[in-house]
Amino acid sequence: MGQRRWSAVPAVARPIADAADDAVVAAGTRDAEALDGAVARLAAYDPAQVGLLLGTVVRHALEEANPDGLSSDDVRETLKAAVTDARQWRGDVDPQVVLLLLAGALGVHEPDPDEPPVKADVSARHGALLVAHLVDPATFAARLERAATELAQHAE
């Protein structure tokens, strides 16, 4: 997979964007080897940064799919569909991790400081599978640019 020209992604985050793009495309094409390689790269970066970037893409996708608001039934259906889709080719999908990622993307989950965090590779893999379920992987790069722009605006 190749490196893209990221206009809205800060230079420091471009390696994360490249790895995330590769992971989502691999998940979308169900290429297990490419997904594992991209996930290994993603897991080497700060999980909070990876989660923020992918979570913003997830939130945007959910908002677009549910313009009148997101109900608990919508979240439950998204969770069920994403897990079912991913399990068709990945036996290591954990619905609890997908739920945590959905809740985190929606800003309704605060990690329990007494619970160990989800391992970076597990979070990255599940995040890529979730994103690939929610959006056409061919549009992911543009969605990532939009997410990076929004995050940069909020950081100012």
Residue pairs with C-beta under 8 A, 6 or more apart in sequence:
1 18
1 21
1 22
1 25
1 26
1 34
1 38
3 14
3 18
4 17
4 18
4 21
4 141
6 13
6 14
6 17
6 18
6 141
6 144
6 145
6 148
7 145
8 145
8 146
8 148
8 149
8 152
9 17
9 144
9 145
9 148
10 148
10 152
13 49
13 53
13 148
15 41
15 45
16 42
16 45
16 49
16 50
16 53
17 53
17 141
17 144
17 148
18 41
19 38
19 41
19 42
19 45
20 38
20 42
20 50
20 53
20 54
20 128
20 140
20 144
21 140
21 141
21 144
22 34
22 37
22 38
22 41
23 35
23 38
23 39
23 41
23 42
23 124
23 125
23 127
23 128
24 128
24 131
24 132
24 135
24 137
24 140
25 34
25 132
25 137
25 140
26 32
26 34
26 35
26 37
26 38
26 128
27 35
27 86
27 128
27 129
27 131
27 132
27 137
28 132
28 136
28 137
28 138
28 140
29 137
30 89
32 89
32 90
35 125
35 128
38 128
39 121
39 124
39 125
39 128
40 121
42 50
42 120
42 121
42 124
42 128
43 119
43 120
43 121
43 123
43 124
44 120
47 117
47 120
47 123
47 124
50 120
50 123
50 124
50 127
51 101
51 104
51 123
51 127
52 151
53 144
53 147
53 148
53 151
54 101
54 105
54 127
54 128
54 130
54 131
55 101
55 104
55 105
55 127
56 105
56 147
56 150
56 151
57 131
57 134
57 135
57 140
57 143
57 144
57 147
58 101
58 102
58 105
58 127
58 130
58 131
58 134
59 105
59 106
59 107
60 143
60 146
60 147
61 131
61 134
61 135
61 143
62 70
62 74
62 78
62 102
62 105
62 106
62 134
63 70
65 134
66 74
70 106
75 102
75 106
78 102
78 134
79 95
79 98
79 99
79 102
81 133
82 98
82 129
82 130
82 133
82 134
83 93
83 95
83 98
85 129
85 133
86 93
86 98
86 129
86 130
86 133
87 93
90 125
90 129
92 125
93 126
93 129
94 122
94 126
97 118
97 122
97 123
97 126
98 126
98 129
98 130
100 109
100 118
101 123
101 126
101 127
101 130
102 130
103 109
111 117
118 126
131 137
131 140
132 140
135 143
